[in-house]
Amino acid sequence: MLSKKTPSSIQRRFARSAPSQGKAWHAAAMALLAWPIGLSASASDIGALPSGSTASTYMALPSLGDAAAQTLSPMAERRLGDRIMRSILRDPDVIDDPLVLEYINNTWQALLTSARQRGDLNADIDSTHAWRPFLVRERSVNAFALPGGYIGVHLGLLAMTTTPDELASVLAHELSHVTQRHIARMIGEQSRQSWISIASMILGALAVSRAPAAAQAMITGGQAIAIQGQLNFSRDMEREADRVGFGVMNDAGFAPAGMAQMFEHLQQAARLTDDNSYPYLRTHPLTTERIGEARSRMGTNGFLPSAIDHSDAREALVAQHALMSARSRILMDTRSVSLIPLLSPNVPKGTSALDTVALHYAATLAAQRLNDRAQVGTSLKLARSAAATLPKAQQAAVERILALEEADTLVDVRQAVQAAAVLSKAVEQGQGVVMLDARPELLLNARIALNLPDARDNREAWLDAATRLQTHVSAHPEDATSWGLLASLWQRLGQPLRAVRAEAEATAAFGDLPGAIDRIEGGTKNARRPSPADAIELSVMQSRLRAWRRQQHEDLAEDGSR
């Protein structure tokens, strides 16, 4: 089930929205949405385990029985997911960290490609679902799937995983919940419920599912038998998600040993935190059982060192994971009391070069957030020194991340010219050290341009950043951060209509349709004697306005059907 320590702001927002009726479905939603056992442990409570990687053959296994005719259609599931996300995205604990999100999304896309090639993803689901991960600033170890192909990933999950394969095993499991129509089937069983009631129950589950009192209330409310029936169904779904997810991650090129290793992490945490209350209401199979099943799928040679992939791509991925895990540990808890001890890391004798880089990278991030410029420079120097001994593929991956951090720190103190020089130097190094069209570089380049002096000489930089962002949002219209930066750039370039449109798109992407509509209506009223270019922009704005009004009307109609 979901983490007991859910973000407090999410709890405040959604706990009130969970209706008092439909407790059995509420329990089923809690059972379905998370992976794979209830944990109150945070990433910092769990010790690292030895990593291993192997090649393995995939054992084809049957799926659950034929889905009921009541199963929610793919389009209906997507619309339900969109409604839920419009509520969730406004929460301040849902964060957009470009580097971490890029890493999560790259893993997610690799798994999606694998699922398509395996035939796990039919055309209807593939074309209608969002397939969009998002980050939650939370120390607990958790990920959860939502209707419509959305997946929430707690920073604590990435912080505690030691290999890319462990992370991939979680994401593959959650992906399989969606591709096997588990959520749609569960919701289909509640066909008498209105969408808004189902959505509010899911949101309530996200907020209160780790509260022991919630389970106790369900029992004392006379719902125990109904709950048990739903949870038994969910256990079958969990087993299927494990089996299908194993094949997906293996075919995507991840080491299948990662699933068993992840289960061992969770078993270790459960020993520390699980009080075993109400064992008959356990929503997932025992971790020992799941470890055994994962190992049996790998075969007896699952952990042999000879099976480890040492390709350049794999080496770069391992390095990226190490640094993104360190970054997540900083982002999930930015209190000074947590950051200060990280400024001068203790590096024991025998620590690997990559782990040493990760420790100094974490110190750099902590120093940046504490506004300790001197320590930022010192920690970056130490990280680069340790990185010099890494394999070349890892060096390139690490230097990209360090260069972006150095430039980001300079932008924070309004040294945009120096930040631009850092990126230019990295580009000159070649070998893919920085990727100018990657999202982290695009956003950083826009921030650099916006921090340049307001002078004619910098107009070319503003226009270049705006043009590149415009291309990006055309392919990724859900990117609220990019739209927000684009609005500022168009404003700087003296393009008020384009700025208003970008502001409205950012507002809509954050889930605020009324706010987006207000911005478009206000912007179009103020447009007088538009130029030909403005006339085109006004036409686009009117089209977006109609789409948002239509969506708002559909939402209101669904609300009225309760």
C-alpha positions as CSV (number, residue, x, y, z in Angstrom):
1,M,0.0,0.0,0.0
2,L,1.1,3.6,-0.1
3,S,3.6,5.1,2.2
4,K,2.4,6.0,5.7
5,K,4.3,9.2,5.4
6,T,2.6,10.8,2.5
7,P,3.3,14.5,1.7
8,S,1.4,16.6,4.2
9,S,0.1,19.0,1.7
10,I,-1.3,16.2,-0.4
11,Q,-2.9,14.8,2.7
12,R,-4.5,18.2,3.5
13,R,-5.7,18.5,0.0
14,F,-7.2,15.1,-0.5
15,A,-8.1,13.6,2.8
16,R,-11.2,15.8,2.8
17,S,-12.2,14.5,-0.6
18,A,-12.5,10.8,0.3
19,P,-16.2,10.0,0.6
20,S,-17.5,8.1,3.6
21,Q,-19.1,5.4,1.4
22,G,-17.5,2.9,-0.8
23,K,-14.9,1.8,1.8
24,A,-14.3,-1.5,0.1
25,W,-13.3,0.2,-3.2
26,H,-11.2,2.7,-1.2
27,A,-9.3,-0.2,0.3
28,A,-8.9,-1.8,-3.1
29,A,-7.6,1.4,-4.6
30,M,-5.0,1.6,-1.8
31,A,-4.0,-2.0,-2.6
32,L,-3.7,-1.4,-6.3
33,L,-1.9,1.9,-6.6
34,A,1.4,1.2,-4.9
35,W,4.4,-1.1,-5.2
36,P,4.9,-3.5,-3.6
37,I,4.4,-3.5,0.3
38,G,3.5,-0.9,2.8
39,L,6.6,0.8,4.1
40,S,7.0,3.6,6.6
41,A,10.8,3.4,6.3
42,S,12.6,6.2,4.5
43,A,15.5,5.8,2.0
44,S,18.0,6.8,4.7
45,D,16.9,3.9,6.9
46,I,17.8,1.2,4.5
47,G,21.3,-0.1,4.0
48,A,22.8,-0.8,0.6
49,L,23.0,-4.3,-0.6
50,P,25.6,-5.8,-3.1
51,S,24.6,-5.2,-6.6
52,G,24.6,-7.8,-9.4
53,S,23.5,-8.1,-13.0
54,T,22.8,-11.1,-15.2
55,A,21.4,-12.2,-18.4
56,S,18.3,-14.4,-18.3
57,T,15.7,-15.9,-20.5
58,Y,12.1,-14.8,-20.0
59,M,9.5,-17.4,-19.0
60,A,6.2,-16.6,-20.7
61,L,3.4,-16.8,-18.3
62,P,-0.4,-16.4,-18.7
63,S,-2.2,-13.3,-17.8
64,L,-5.2,-13.2,-15.4
65,G,-8.6,-14.4,-16.6
66,D,-10.6,-12.5,-19.2
67,A,-11.4,-9.0,-18.1
68,A,-15.0,-8.3,-17.2
69,A,-17.2,-6.5,-19.7
70,Q,-17.4,-3.7,-17.1
71,T,-13.8,-2.8,-17.6
72,L,-13.3,0.9,-18.1
73,S,-12.5,1.9,-21.7
74,P,-9.0,3.2,-22.3
75,M,-10.3,6.7,-23.2
76,A,-12.4,6.8,-20.1
77,E,-9.5,5.7,-18.0
78,R,-7.3,8.4,-19.5
79,R,-9.9,11.1,-18.8
80,L,-10.2,9.9,-15.2
81,G,-6.4,10.0,-14.9
82,D,-6.3,13.5,-16.3
83,R,-8.8,14.7,-13.7
84,I,-6.8,13.2,-10.9
85,M,-3.6,14.7,-12.2
86,R,-5.1,18.2,-12.5
87,S,-5.5,18.0,-8.7
88,I,-2.2,16.4,-7.9
89,L,0.0,18.7,-10.0
90,R,-1.0,21.8,-8.1
91,D,0.5,20.3,-4.9
92,P,3.9,21.8,-4.0
93,D,5.4,18.4,-3.2
94,V,5.0,17.3,-6.8
95,I,8.3,18.7,-8.1
96,D,10.0,19.2,-11.5
97,D,13.7,18.5,-11.2
98,P,14.9,18.4,-14.8
99,L,17.8,16.0,-14.2
100,V,16.0,13.5,-12.0
101,L,12.9,13.6,-14.1
102,E,15.0,13.0,-17.3
103,Y,16.6,9.9,-15.8
104,I,13.2,8.5,-14.6
105,N,11.6,9.2,-17.9
106,N,14.5,7.6,-19.9
107,T,14.0,4.4,-17.9
108,W,10.3,4.6,-18.3
109,Q,10.5,5.1,-22.1
110,A,12.9,2.1,-22.4
111,L,10.3,-0.1,-20.6
112,L,7.5,1.3,-22.7
113,T,9.4,0.3,-25.9
114,S,9.9,-3.1,-24.5
115,A,6.3,-3.5,-23.6
116,R,5.3,-2.5,-27.1
117,Q,7.7,-4.9,-28.7
118,R,6.5,-7.7,-26.5
119,G,2.8,-7.1,-27.4
120,D,1.9,-6.1,-23.8
121,L,0.7,-2.7,-25.0
122,N,-2.3,-2.8,-27.3
123,A,-2.9,0.1,-29.8
124,D,-5.9,1.5,-27.9
125,I,-4.1,1.9,-24.6
126,D,-0.9,3.0,-26.2
127,S,-2.5,5.8,-28.2
128,T,-4.8,7.1,-25.4
129,H,-2.7,7.0,-22.3
130,A,-0.3,9.7,-21.1
131,W,2.7,7.5,-20.1
132,R,3.9,10.2,-17.9
133,P,6.0,9.9,-14.7
134,F,6.1,12.6,-12.1
135,L,8.1,13.2,-8.9
136,V,6.9,13.5,-5.3
137,R,9.2,15.2,-2.8
138,E,8.9,12.4,-0.2
139,R,11.5,10.4,1.8
140,S,9.4,7.2,1.8
141,V,10.2,4.4,-0.6
142,N,7.3,4.2,-3.0
143,A,5.9,4.5,-6.5
144,F,2.3,4.2,-7.6
145,A,0.3,3.9,-10.8
146,L,-2.7,6.0,-11.6
147,P,-5.4,5.6,-14.2
148,G,-4.4,6.8,-17.7
149,G,-0.7,5.8,-17.6
150,Y,0.5,8.3,-15.0
151,I,3.1,7.1,-12.5
152,G,4.2,8.8,-9.3
153,V,7.7,8.2,-8.0
154,H,8.8,9.2,-4.6
155,L,12.3,10.6,-4.4
156,G,13.0,8.2,-1.5
157,L,12.7,5.3,-4.0
158,L,15.4,6.6,-6.2
159,A,17.5,7.5,-3.2
160,M,17.5,3.9,-1.8
161,T,18.1,2.0,-5.1
162,T,21.7,1.1,-5.8
163,T,21.4,0.1,-9.4
164,P,19.4,1.1,-12.5
165,D,17.9,-2.4,-12.5
166,E,16.3,-2.0,-9.1
167,L,14.6,1.2,-10.2
168,A,13.6,-0.4,-13.5
169,S,12.0,-3.3,-11.6
170,V,9.7,-1.0,-9.8
171,L,8.7,1.0,-12.9
172,A,8.2,-2.2,-14.9
173,H,5.9,-3.5,-12.2
174,E,3.9,-0.3,-12.2
175,L,3.8,-0.2,-16.0
176,S,2.4,-3.7,-16.0
177,H,-0.4,-2.7,-13.7
178,V,-1.5,-0.3,-16.5
179,T,-0.9,-2.6,-19.5
180,Q,-2.7,-5.5,-17.9
181,R,-5.7,-3.2,-17.3
182,H,-5.6,-3.7,-13.5
183,I,-6.8,-0.3,-12.7
184,A,-9.5,-0.3,-15.3
185,R,-10.7,-3.7,-14.1
186,M,-10.9,-2.6,-10.5
187,I,-12.8,0.6,-11.4
188,G,-15.0,-1.4,-13.8
189,E,-16.2,-3.4,-10.8
190,Q,-17.5,-0.2,-9.4
191,S,-19.6,0.8,-12.4
192,R,-22.3,2.3,-10.3
193,Q,-19.9,4.9,-8.9
194,S,-19.5,8.2,-10.7
195,W,-16.1,9.2,-12.0
196,I,-15.8,12.1,-9.5
197,S,-16.5,9.7,-6.6
198,I,-13.9,7.2,-7.9
199,A,-11.4,10.0,-8.4
200,S,-11.9,11.4,-4.9
201,M,-11.5,7.9,-3.5
202,I,-8.2,7.5,-5.3
203,L,-7.0,10.8,-4.0
204,G,-8.2,10.0,-0.6
205,A,-6.2,6.7,-0.8
206,L,-3.1,8.6,-1.8
207,A,-3.5,10.8,1.3
208,V,-4.5,8.5,4.0
209,S,-3.6,5.0,3.0
210,R,-0.7,4.7,5.4
211,A,-2.7,5.8,8.4
212,P,-3.3,2.7,10.6
213,A,-6.6,4.2,11.8
214,A,-8.0,4.0,8.3
215,A,-7.7,0.3,8.2
216,Q,-9.1,0.0,11.7
217,A,-12.1,2.1,10.7
218,M,-12.8,-0.1,7.7
219,I,-12.8,-3.2,9.9
220,T,-15.0,-1.7,12.7
221,G,-17.3,-0.4,10.1
222,G,-18.3,-3.9,9.2
223,Q,-16.5,-3.9,5.8
224,A,-13.9,-6.6,6.6
225,I,-15.4,-9.3,4.4
226,A,-15.8,-7.1,1.4
227,I,-12.3,-5.7,1.8
228,Q,-10.8,-9.1,2.0
229,G,-12.4,-10.1,-1.3
230,Q,-11.0,-7.1,-3.0
231,L,-7.5,-7.5,-1.6
232,N,-7.4,-11.2,-2.7
233,F,-8.1,-10.0,-6.2
234,S,-5.3,-7.4,-5.8
235,R,-2.8,-10.1,-4.7
236,D,-3.4,-11.8,-8.1
237,M,-2.8,-8.5,-9.8
238,E,0.5,-8.0,-7.9
239,R,1.7,-11.5,-8.9
240,E,0.8,-10.8,-12.5
241,A,2.5,-7.4,-12.4
242,D,5.7,-9.0,-11.1
243,R,5.7,-11.7,-13.8
244,V,4.9,-9.3,-16.7
245,G,7.2,-6.6,-15.3
246,F,10.1,-9.1,-15.1
247,G,9.8,-9.8,-18.8
248,V,9.5,-6.1,-19.7
249,M,12.6,-5.1,-17.8
250,N,14.6,-8.1,-19.1
251,D,13.7,-7.4,-22.7
252,A,14.5,-3.7,-22.2
253,G,18.1,-4.7,-21.4
254,F,18.0,-4.3,-17.6
255,A,19.5,-7.0,-15.4
256,P,16.7,-9.2,-14.1
257,A,18.6,-9.6,-10.8
258,G,17.4,-6.1,-10.0
259,M,13.9,-7.3,-9.1
260,A,15.1,-9.8,-6.5
261,Q,17.5,-7.2,-5.1
262,M,14.8,-4.6,-4.8
263,F,12.6,-7.1,-2.9
264,E,15.5,-7.7,-0.6
265,H,15.8,-4.0,0.1
266,L,12.1,-3.9,0.9
267,Q,12.3,-7.0,3.1
268,Q,15.1,-5.4,5.1
269,A,13.0,-2.3,5.6
270,A,9.9,-4.4,6.6
271,R,11.9,-6.0,9.3
272,L,12.7,-2.6,10.7
273,T,9.2,-1.1,10.4
274,D,6.4,-3.6,9.9
275,D,4.4,-4.3,13.0
276,N,2.5,-7.1,11.3
277,S,-0.9,-5.7,12.4
278,Y,-3.9,-7.3,10.6
279,P,-1.8,-9.8,8.5
280,Y,-5.0,-11.0,6.8
281,L,-5.4,-7.5,5.2
282,R,-1.9,-7.6,3.7
283,T,-2.3,-6.3,0.2
284,H,0.7,-8.0,-1.3
285,P,2.3,-11.4,-1.1
286,L,5.0,-11.8,1.5
287,T,8.3,-10.4,0.4
288,T,10.2,-13.7,0.9
289,E,7.7,-15.3,-1.5
290,R,8.3,-12.6,-4.1
291,I,12.1,-12.9,-3.8
292,G,11.9,-16.6,-4.4
293,E,9.7,-16.2,-7.4
294,A,12.0,-13.4,-8.8
295,R,15.0,-15.6,-8.3
296,S,13.4,-18.6,-9.9
297,R,12.7,-16.6,-13.1
298,M,16.3,-15.7,-13.3
299,G,17.6,-19.3,-12.9
300,T,20.5,-20.4,-10.8
301,N,23.0,-18.2,-12.6
302,G,21.2,-15.0,-11.9
303,F,24.0,-13.3,-9.9
304,L,27.1,-14.6,-11.7
305,P,29.6,-11.7,-12.3
306,S,30.3,-13.0,-15.8
307,A,26.8,-11.9,-16.8
308,I,27.3,-8.2,-16.0
309,D,27.1,-5.8,-18.9
310,H,30.2,-3.6,-19.3
311,S,29.2,-1.7,-22.4
312,D,29.8,2.0,-22.6
313,A,26.0,2.6,-22.5
314,R,25.7,0.5,-19.4
315,E,28.6,2.2,-17.7
316,A,27.1,5.6,-18.4
317,L,23.8,4.5,-17.1
318,V,25.3,3.2,-13.8
319,A,27.1,6.5,-13.3
320,Q,23.9,8.5,-14.0
321,H,22.0,6.4,-11.5
322,A,24.6,6.9,-8.8
323,L,24.5,10.7,-9.2
324,M,20.7,10.9,-9.5
325,S,20.3,8.8,-6.4
326,A,22.6,11.2,-4.5
327,R,20.6,14.2,-6.0
328,S,17.3,12.7,-4.8
329,R,18.7,12.3,-1.2
330,I,19.3,16.1,-1.2
331,L,16.0,17.1,-2.9
332,M,13.8,14.9,-0.6
333,D,14.9,16.8,2.5
334,T,16.3,20.3,2.1
335,R,16.2,21.3,5.7
336,S,19.5,22.8,6.9
337,V,19.8,20.3,9.7
338,S,19.9,17.5,7.1
339,L,22.2,19.3,4.6
340,I,24.9,20.6,6.8
341,P,26.3,17.1,7.7
342,L,26.7,16.4,4.0
343,L,29.0,19.3,3.3
344,S,32.2,17.3,4.4
345,P,31.5,13.7,3.5
346,N,33.5,10.9,5.1
347,V,35.0,8.8,2.3
348,P,36.1,5.5,3.8
349,K,39.2,3.8,2.5
350,G,38.2,1.5,-0.4
351,T,35.2,3.5,-1.5
352,S,34.8,3.2,-5.3
353,A,35.6,6.2,-7.5
354,L,31.9,6.5,-8.6
355,D,30.7,6.4,-5.0
356,T,33.2,9.0,-4.1
357,V,32.0,11.2,-7.0
358,A,28.4,10.8,-5.8
359,L,29.3,11.8,-2.2
360,H,31.1,15.0,-3.4
361,Y,28.2,15.7,-5.8
362,A,25.8,15.5,-2.9
363,A,28.0,17.9,-1.0
364,T,27.9,20.3,-3.9
365,L,24.1,20.3,-4.0
366,A,23.9,20.7,-0.3
367,A,26.3,23.7,-0.4
368,Q,24.3,25.3,-3.2
369,R,21.1,25.1,-1.2
370,L,22.9,26.5,1.8
371,N,24.3,29.4,-0.3
372,D,27.9,28.3,0.5
373,R,29.7,29.3,-2.7
374,A,33.1,28.4,-1.4
375,Q,32.0,24.9,-0.5
376,V,30.3,24.5,-3.9
377,G,33.7,25.2,-5.6
378,T,35.6,22.9,-3.3
379,S,33.1,20.0,-3.6
380,L,33.0,20.3,-7.4
381,K,36.8,20.2,-7.6
382,L,36.8,17.0,-5.4
383,A,34.1,15.4,-7.5
384,R,36.0,16.1,-10.8
385,S,39.2,14.8,-9.3
386,A,37.5,11.5,-8.4
387,A,35.8,11.3,-11.8
388,A,39.2,11.5,-13.5
389,T,39.8,7.8,-12.6
390,L,36.4,6.6,-14.0
391,P,36.0,4.7,-17.3
392,K,35.6,7.2,-20.2
393,A,31.9,6.4,-20.7
394,Q,31.3,7.2,-17.0
395,Q,33.5,10.3,-17.1
396,A,31.3,11.9,-19.9
397,A,28.1,11.1,-18.0
398,V,29.5,12.6,-14.8
399,E,31.0,15.7,-16.4
400,R,27.7,16.6,-18.0
401,I,25.9,16.5,-14.6
402,L,28.7,18.4,-12.9
403,A,28.9,21.1,-15.7
404,L,25.1,21.6,-15.4
405,E,25.4,21.9,-11.6
406,E,28.3,24.5,-11.9
407,A,26.3,26.5,-14.4
408,D,23.1,26.3,-12.4
409,T,24.9,27.6,-9.3
410,L,26.2,30.6,-11.3
411,V,22.8,31.4,-12.5
412,D,21.5,31.4,-9.0
413,V,23.9,34.2,-8.1
414,R,23.1,36.0,-11.4
415,Q,26.4,35.3,-13.1
416,A,24.8,34.4,-16.4
417,V,27.7,35.2,-18.6
418,Q,30.0,32.9,-16.6
419,A,27.3,30.2,-16.6
420,A,27.1,30.4,-20.4
421,A,30.9,30.1,-20.6
422,V,30.7,26.8,-18.5
423,L,28.2,25.3,-21.0
424,S,30.2,26.5,-24.0
425,K,33.3,24.9,-22.6
426,A,31.5,21.6,-22.0
427,V,30.2,21.7,-25.6
428,E,33.8,22.2,-26.9
429,Q,34.8,19.1,-25.0
430,G,32.6,17.0,-27.3
431,Q,31.8,13.4,-26.7
432,G,28.2,14.2,-25.7
433,V,29.3,15.9,-22.4
434,V,26.3,18.3,-22.8
435,M,23.2,17.7,-25.0
436,L,21.9,21.1,-26.1
437,D,18.5,19.8,-27.1
438,A,18.0,17.8,-23.9
439,R,15.4,19.2,-21.5
440,P,17.8,20.0,-18.6
441,E,20.1,22.0,-21.0
442,L,17.1,23.7,-22.6
443,L,15.7,24.9,-19.3
444,L,19.1,26.0,-18.0
445,N,19.9,27.8,-21.3
446,A,16.6,29.7,-20.9
447,R,17.4,30.7,-17.4
448,I,20.8,31.9,-18.4
449,A,19.3,34.0,-21.2
450,L,16.7,35.5,-18.8
451,N,19.5,36.5,-16.4
452,L,21.6,38.3,-19.0
453,P,21.5,42.1,-18.8
454,D,18.4,43.7,-20.4
455,A,20.3,45.1,-23.5
456,R,19.9,44.9,-27.2
457,D,23.1,42.9,-27.4
458,N,21.4,40.0,-25.7
459,R,18.3,39.9,-27.9
460,E,19.8,37.1,-30.0
461,A,20.3,34.9,-26.9
462,W,16.7,35.5,-25.8
463,L,15.4,34.7,-29.3
464,D,17.5,31.5,-29.6
465,A,16.3,30.3,-26.2
466,A,12.7,31.1,-27.0
467,T,12.9,29.4,-30.4
468,R,14.4,26.2,-28.9
469,L,11.8,26.1,-26.1
470,Q,8.9,26.7,-28.5
471,T,10.1,23.7,-30.5
472,H,10.2,21.7,-27.3
473,V,6.7,22.6,-26.0
474,S,5.3,21.8,-29.5
475,A,6.2,18.2,-28.8
476,H,5.7,18.3,-25.1
477,P,2.6,20.6,-24.4
478,E,2.3,19.3,-20.9
479,D,5.6,20.8,-19.8
480,A,4.5,23.6,-17.5
481,T,8.1,24.7,-16.5
482,S,9.1,25.2,-20.2
483,W,5.9,27.2,-20.9
484,G,6.6,29.4,-17.9
485,L,10.2,30.2,-19.0
486,L,8.9,30.7,-22.6
487,A,6.4,33.3,-21.4
488,S,9.2,35.3,-19.7
489,L,11.3,35.1,-22.9
490,W,8.5,36.3,-25.1
491,Q,7.8,39.1,-22.7
492,R,11.5,40.1,-22.8
493,L,11.3,40.1,-26.6
494,G,8.3,42.4,-26.7
495,Q,5.8,39.7,-27.8
496,P,3.0,40.2,-25.3
497,L,0.4,37.9,-27.0
498,R,2.8,35.0,-27.2
499,A,3.7,35.6,-23.6
500,V,0.1,35.5,-22.6
501,R,-0.5,32.3,-24.5
502,A,2.6,30.7,-22.9
503,E,1.4,31.8,-19.4
504,A,-2.0,30.2,-20.1
505,E,-0.5,27.0,-21.3
506,A,1.7,26.8,-18.2
507,T,-1.3,27.4,-16.0
508,A,-3.3,24.7,-17.8
509,A,-0.4,22.3,-17.6
510,F,-0.4,22.8,-13.8
511,G,-4.0,21.7,-13.7
512,D,-5.7,25.1,-13.4
513,L,-8.1,25.3,-16.3
514,P,-10.1,28.3,-15.0
515,G,-6.9,30.2,-14.6
516,A,-5.8,29.3,-18.1
517,I,-9.1,30.5,-19.5
518,D,-9.0,33.7,-17.6
519,R,-5.5,34.5,-19.0
520,I,-6.6,33.9,-22.6
521,E,-9.7,35.9,-22.2
522,G,-7.8,38.8,-20.7
523,G,-5.1,38.7,-23.3
524,T,-7.4,38.6,-26.3
525,K,-9.5,41.5,-25.0
526,N,-6.4,43.7,-24.8
527,A,-5.3,42.8,-28.4
528,R,-6.0,45.8,-30.7
529,R,-5.0,46.1,-34.3
530,P,-3.0,42.9,-34.4
531,S,-0.2,42.4,-36.8
532,P,-0.4,39.4,-39.2
533,A,1.8,37.4,-36.8
534,D,-0.4,38.4,-33.9
535,A,-3.5,37.4,-35.8
536,I,-2.1,33.9,-36.2
537,E,-1.3,33.8,-32.5
538,L,-4.9,35.0,-31.6
539,S,-6.3,32.2,-33.8
540,V,-4.3,29.6,-31.8
541,M,-5.3,31.2,-28.5
542,Q,-9.0,31.0,-29.5
543,S,-8.6,27.3,-30.4
544,R,-7.0,26.6,-27.1
545,L,-9.7,28.5,-25.3
546,R,-12.4,26.4,-26.9
547,A,-10.6,23.2,-26.0
548,W,-10.2,24.2,-22.3
549,R,-13.9,25.4,-22.1
550,R,-15.0,22.1,-23.6
551,Q,-12.9,20.2,-21.0
552,Q,-14.2,22.3,-18.2
553,H,-17.8,21.6,-19.4
554,E,-17.2,17.9,-19.4
555,D,-15.7,18.0,-15.9
556,L,-18.8,19.9,-14.6
557,A,-21.1,17.4,-16.3
558,E,-19.3,14.5,-14.6
559,D,-19.5,16.3,-11.3
560,G,-23.2,16.8,-11.7
561,S,-23.7,13.0,-12.3
562,R,-22.8,12.2,-8.8
